[in-house]
Amino acid sequence: MQHIAEKESKSIADLVAESLIQLNGTARTNLIKSGFDDFDNSFGGFGLGEFVVIGGRPAMGKTQLLVNLSLIISVDTPILYFTFDLSDYALTKRFISSISDIAINNLLQHNINDDQKDRLALVEKEFKKYKIFINDSLSNSISALKAHCQKMIEEKGVKVIFVDYLQMMRSNKYRNSRELEISYISRELKNIAKDFNVCVIATSQLSRAVETRGSSKHPILSDLRDSGAIEQDADKVIFIYRPEYYSFECDEEGNSTAGLIELILAKNRNGRLGTVKLLRDAEFTNYRNFDSYKNEFSFSASRLNELTAKYPMLNTLIDKLDLDTEEPPF
């Protein structure tokens, strides 16, 4: 493996000068936008050099969040995606599901109707605009993973690295202690982010303590599984939480939790903490900005035709209100 060159020490005057150039907007920002408005407005997005951990219990939607982030970010910024839970082909079907809005179960079971086949025919061309590189190996060798990251950074300009998920990784260095092993892996992922000035985003399982907690099932930092080093090393810790998973149908104010996703920023070394809301679609293929559903009143043309066929009197109302019948932009 090619070793990283030792960095020269810099004077504080030079560092201040460089920082002021960035703050004045004449240098490229170090922030990567998530594409989710509330998250970006509240927390700025993700920073180059940051190690970000996204934690959640099984079936919370961690992989789907990474898929959505990958599609948003990779239009402008090359990303490298390490998948250790799914094969590269299984993960690719998640990407196809997200772009086509076809439920992943339909794709896996080849249960596809004619309309969906027409949508799939357009998928291959659509993916040419995304700069996404997927690797489903290297889970057992941190040194090989680090070398591959360096190669892709130098050759493809990769700026964001996804790891799904952290507990699937292994290291021969600490085979007899899972806690020490995870601590070592966490520290190395942090080093990759810092040494190469890229953003590393890794998903992490949570312990079962969440399930045994009382009325509130919101995760906390101590729920991170296998090692406290994950919490220590991470620049940001984000928990993904679905009230529906625990059969909570309404929030404390009586609002429906159908499709609701909460992103809980529980640690932020470079900013404030807080929670933002997203919504998922019925097929669990994509997440949307929370306000995009609540503030828009529009029907797809096909759905509107279905309603007016059943209730002809709606045509008169539509003419008066001049309702937007355009297909939504997603």
Secondary structure, DSSP 4 states (H G I P E B T S, - for coil): -PPPPPPPP--HHHHHHHHHHHHTTSS--SEE--S-HHHHHHH-SEETT-EEEEEE-TTSSHHHHHHHHHHHHTTTS-EEEEESSS-HHHHHHHHHHHHHT--HHHHHTT---HHHHHHHHTHHHHGGG--EEEE---TT-HHHHHHHHHHHHHHH---EEEEE-GGG---GGGTT-HHHHHHHHHHHHHHHHHHHT-EEEEEEEB-THHHHSSS-----GGGBSS-THHHHH-SEEEEEE-GGGGT--B-TTS-B-TTEEEEEEEEETTS--EEEEEEE-TTSS-EEEHHHHHS-----HHHHHHHHHH-TTHHHHHHHHT---SPP--
